[in-house]
Amino acid sequence: MEYFDICDENGLPTGQTVSREEAHRLGIRHRTAHVWIVREREGRTEVLLQKRSMEKDSYPGLWDTSSAGHIPAGDEPRESALRELSEELGITAAPADLTEIGLFRIEYTEPFHGKLFHDNEVVKVYLYGKPVDETALTLQESEVDAVGWFDLAAVRNKIRNDRSRFCMPAEGLEILWTWVQAHPPA
């Protein structure tokens, strides 16, 4: 069984833990780590998105954050982000390869498989700073069906009005957008 640290509104552990099932059944606040991968191509910023496996219990087949996952009890956000990159995409990264770019909250309730799913997360957001060749990635089949590069501005505009293909949190994408605008390529 998977356990998470219960955290405060800033993502700091309270010293208590909760099972994954209970966290989502009761909406107990816990932590996740998201990693964005970007590149510059022909004067545009592109973001690598993963297409969620059709086996996922939430948002199967939709395009999502480059890499993301829950932070197990006792783990640190950067440690979890590095593990998710490795597990989901086969990227072996060092702590210095990740730049912390923000923090945001996710809070919603939706029905999944006939039961209400209460998500209440504090999300630490990172940018992976090394070049990525999507054809060389090793995808975790139970999590990821495919990856693809998307124009960042186009995805940002699209998710404002149409969520039919994308499920990444708009707040996380805004953090990425703001960071990219403040750090244009040399």
Secondary structure, DSSP 8 states (H G I E B T S, - for coil): --EEEEE-TTS-EEEEEEEHHHHHHHT--EEEEEEEEEEEETTEEEEEEEEE-TT-SSSTT-EE-SEEEE-BTT--HHHHHHHHIIIII-----GGGEEEEEEEEEEEEEEETTEEEEEEEEEEEEEE-S---GGG----TTTEEEEEEEEHHHHHHHHHH--SSB-S-HHHHHHHHHHHHHS---
